[in-house]
Amino acid sequence: SAALELAVISVIVYPLLPNRGFGPWDVLNPRDIWLVVVLVAGLSFVGFVAMRFAGERRGLAITGAVGGLVSSTAVTMAMADRSSEDHSLSRPAAAAAVLASTVMPLRIAFLAGAIDISIVPRLLPVVLGMAATGAVAARVIAQADPSEVVTAGSRIHNPFSLRQAAIFAGIYALVLLVARAAQEFVGSGGQFVAAALASVADVDAVTIAFTRLGPGDSLWRTSAAAISVAAVMNTLVKLGLGWARGSPRFRRSLGFALGTMAAVGTGAAVWVWSR
């Protein structure tokens, strides 16, 4: 069913959409927007199928890494709930959640590179810094309690449906419009605020929207810094969700890992902006 819906949006809907700009600055091109929907939905669907194919009981690496391709936010919430139900699984669940967030910056780099590969060198300090920090933190947490965790795979639903595709298209179009307005009227400071606020809803939409705005001053300086701000903000949002839903030990482990990732990402983002 999900595969059929993916085929519908990619093979049937996409060719029917007009290929021209609408709205202010002609920034809203229905076919371009839907192509982004297909790209993001396809990546998430591949991750979801991989999770299902791996089986119901998985090790931490598969739970976190593959789950991060689906939704690191969904993995964080599912693992937080799991830790609340069974406190003995707090550390393994936290490690899985951290691994999911470790995949997030790599996913950002992939999506940005799929739109324009020339922005990737600017993103590498943030992407690699956050990913390396998360990987080390997850290993430290997992070594403290090497037991396996029964992943809440049944709670991480298929991220793709026609309804979800339409919602993502709406979010992406809004982010694209707000980002362009900030670029026109407010400058880089406004773009950073727009990226931070929009990343609460969807960091993928922010990544692609700011990449499509084109190179900023000094070749991608502003766009890369705005995407970096979004990555840090999204990490803090997941930290807040995990803190609200998880067990005390889960919260401490997640806070240590995601807090450090956010700090490293912030430092790298400042460096990207200052160059």
C-alpha positions, -999 to +999 in steps of 0.1 A: +000+000+000+027+025+010+048+015-021+017+021-043+012+055-027+048+064-033+044+053-070+013+075-073+031+107-061+062+100-081+048+086-114+013+100-116+010+132-096+044+147-104+040+150-142+006+166-139+018+196-119+026+229-136+063+237-140+063+274-133+066+298-104+037+312-084+034+336-055+058+363-044+091+362-063+077+332-083+092+311-055+065+284-054+069+260-083+045+231-078+066+206-097+098+215-079+080+213-045+066+179-054+100+166-065+113+175-030+083+156-015+093+125-036+130+128-025+122+130+012+094+104+011+116+080-008+145+083+017+122+079+047+104+049+031+137+032+024+146+036+061+112+023+072+114-008+050+149-015+064+136-013+099+108-038+091+131-061+072+156-062+102+129-078+124+112-068+156+142-073+179+173-053+169+205-042+182+212-005+190+230+003+158+202-008+136+175+007+158+192+041+159+209+044+126+182+030+104+155+047+125+172+080+119+165+076+082+128+074+090+126+101+117+150+108+145+122+126+163+099+096+162+128+073+174+135+097+203+099+097+214+095+060+210+126+053+230+117+078+257+084+060+262+101+026+262+124+038+290+095+050+310+078+016+307+109-003+317+136+017+335+162-011+330+162-002+293+169+035+299+205+035+288+201+013+257+171+032+247+190+065+251+219+052+230+194+043+202+178+077+204+213+094+202+223+072+172+191+083+154+201+120+160+236+111+148+221+102+115+202+134+113+231+157+103+242+131+077+207+131+063+208+169+061+241+167+041+226+141+017+194+162+011+214+194+006+238+177-017+209+162-037+198+197-044+232+214-049+264+195-041+284+227-039+269+236-005+282+204+011+318+216+019+303+244+039+281+221+059+308+195+066+322+211+098+287+210+114+277+177+099+308+158+108+312+175+142+277+166+153+278+131+138+311+122+154+300+136+188+268+116+187+285+084+177+310+087+205+283+096+230+261+067+219+290+043+224+298+056+258+261+053+269+258+018+254+289+005+270+275+015+304+247-010+298+254-033+269+220-051+270+198-052+239+167-031+236+134-043+220+128-014+197+094+002+197+093-005+160+055-009+160+052+027+173+073+042+145+048+041+117+053+043+080+063+080+075+049+081+040+013+085+029-005+108+005-017+128+035+018+131+049+031+141+015+006+169+012+015+181+048+052+181+040+046+199+007+027+226+026+054+229+053+081+231+027+063+257+006+058+278+037+094+275+047+106+284+012+084+315+012+094+326+047+131+320+039+129+341+007+110+369+025+136+369+052+164+371+026+147+400+009+136+421+038+155+412+070+189+398+060+209+370+074+197+375+110+161+370+099+170+339+080+186+323+110+155+330+131+133+316+103+155+285+101+154+279+138+117+283+141+109+262+110+132+233+122+108+226+150+083+214+124+107+198+099+144+201+095+143+184+060+121+212+047+145+239+061+175+222+046+161+220+011+145+254+012+177+272+022+198+252-002+174+262-030+178+299-021+212+297-038+247+306-026+248+333+000+276+358+006+310+341+003+296+311-015+269+295+007+280+312+039+246+323+050+226+293+037+250+268+053+249+287+086+211+288+086+209+251+079+234+246+108+212+266+131+182+244+121+202+212+129+211+225+163+176+237+171+161+204+160+186+186+183+174+207+212+138+200+204+144+163+206+163+168+238+132+185+252+109+158+240+130+131+255+133+150+287+096+153+290+088+116+282+117+095+293+128+080+326+153+099+348+183+078+336+172+082+300+169+120+305+204+122+319+220+102+292+201+119+264+208+154+279+246+146+281+247+134+244+223+158+226+235+187+247+271+181+237+260+176+201+242+209+201+272+227+216+295+212+190+271+221+163+268+257+176+306+261+176+309+247+141+280+269+129+298+300+143+330+289+125+311+284+092+295+319+095+328+336+104+348+322+075 
